[in-house]
Amino acid sequence: MGIISDVTERQRAEADLQHRLDLEALIARISTDFINLPSEEIGPGINRALETLGSFVGVDRAYVFQMHDQGRRASNTYEWCAAGVTPEQPRLQGLLLDEALPWFVNIMRDLRSAASPGDGSAAGSRYRKGGIHTTGHQSLVVVPMVHQGSLVGFFGFDAVRETKVWNEDTITILKMVGDLLVNVLERQRAEEALHLDEARLETWCN
């Protein structure tokens, strides 16, 4: 029995390592795809990335929230849902965070990740009562999106049809995705601002 247990543990560790390596390779491919993507195609590119990552990890929903109104509000700007899963994006717009999700936004503002095992625990209940998640037992993980030391949004996964446990390796990799998304969105913002300035200059010159 001891030998069987050792073999099983080794196989599990090898499978976990391979999963991490495969996920890191997937993120690298997504990052490469974004390098030459024009600003007008970044939105669809993010949606494709969410679908690819969500499908690989085996979750039911992947999403991006972006802060606005000087960080007082957040909106669900990108979302992917697995087949049969109800989208949440339409109702998650302009959330006044200090009123709707005070405990959650404090975690994000501290630039910490948050995870729920979805097993009826206090943590899971607080997420569901917070207004972001409302249906059934679920697992979720959310990581902050940070630009120049400031919170600009958050990125997360939901599993609404089964319980998932998020280990530190997974959360670390998700933070890499959050950093990637921040860089992509900041590039889009900068390019759009440049195009706007060029259009204004052209109008002024004419």
C-alpha positions, -999 to 999 in steps of 0.1 A, spaced: 0 0 0 29 23 8 45 17 -26 11 23 -44 6 55 -24 41 68 -33 35 60 -70 2 78 -70 16 109 -53 45 110 -78 21 106 -107 -1 134 -93 29 157 -89 41 149 -124 6 157 -138 5 190 -118 39 200 -132 29 191 -167 -3 211 -164 16 241 -152 41 238 -180 13 235 -206 -5 266 -191 27 286 -191 32 277 -228 -4 287 -236 1 321 -219 33 325 -239 15 318 -272 -13 343 -262 13 369 -254 29 364 -288 -4 367 -305 -10 401 -289 24 416 -299 14 426 -335 -24 429 -329 -38 463 -340 -55 483 -313 -89 478 -329 -85 441 -327 -74 439 -291 -110 436 -277 -118 405 -298 -83 392 -290 -89 395 -252 -122 376 -257 -104 348 -276 -77 347 -249 -104 343 -221 -120 315 -241 -87 297 -246 -77 300 -210 -111 292 -195 -114 261 -217 -79 249 -208 -84 254 -171 -118 239 -172 -138 268 -157 -173 281 -166 -166 318 -168 -135 340 -174 -138 378 -170 -120 411 -168 -132 441 -148 -117 476 -154 -118 504 -129 -131 539 -138 -144 570 -121 -111 574 -103 -112 539 -90 -146 542 -74 -164 520 -99 -157 489 -120 -173 474 -150 -172 439 -164 -156 448 -198 -148 413 -211 -164 379 -204 -163 344 -218 -189 318 -207 -189 281 -213 -219 266 -231 -250 266 -209 -236 292 -184 -255 325 -181 -235 356 -188 -231 380 -160 -216 409 -179 -248 429 -186 -256 435 -150 -221 441 -138 -216 476 -151 -207 507 -131 -205 489 -98 -198 514 -70 -173 492 -52 -172 508 -18 -209 502 -15 -215 470 -34 -183 451 -26 -164 469 3 -146 438 16 -137 426 -18 -124 459 -32 -102 462 -1 -85 429 -10 -80 441 -45 -67 475 -34 -42 457 -13 -31 440 -45 -39 406 -31 -56 377 -49 -88 362 -36 -101 327 -39 -131 307 -28 -133 270 -26 -170 271 -34 -179 246 -6 -203 267 14 -176 282 34 -177 318 48 -154 330 20 -177 316 -7 -208 330 9 -192 365 11 -185 364 -26 -220 354 -34 -235 380 -11 -212 406 -26 -232 409 -58 -207 395 -83 -218 358 -80 -253 348 -72 -260 312 -83 -252 279 -66 -221 266 -50 -191 277 -70 -153 281 -69 -136 313 -81 -103 330 -81 -96 367 -88 -63 385 -92 -56 422 -93 -46 440 -125 -19 465 -116 -3 493 -136 25 514 -122 16 503 -87 -21 511 -89 -51 489 -92 -67 493 -126 -89 462 -126 -92 425 -118 -92 393 -137 -109 361 -126 -123 326 -132 -156 311 -120 -165 274 -117 -202 274 -112 -209 237 -118 -182 221 -97 -158 228 -69 -122 237 -78 -93 243 -54 -68 270 -65 -32 263 -55 -5 290 -52 11 280 -85 -22 285 -103 -27 319 -87 8 329 -96 2 320 -132 -31 339 -132 -12 370 -120 10 366 -151 -22 367 -172 -34 398 -153 -1 416 -161 -3 406 -197 -39 420 -200 -28 453 -183 0 457 -208 -23 450 -237 -51 474 -225 -25 501 -218 -11 498 -253 -46 500 -267 -53 531 -247 -21 548 -257 -26 540 -294 -62 552 -294 -50 585 -277 -23 589 -303 -48 584 -331 -71 609 -315 -43 635 -313 -33 629 -349 -69 634 -360 -72 666 -340 -39 679 -355 -51 671 -390 -83 689 -384 -64 719 -370 -40 720 -399 -68 719 -424 
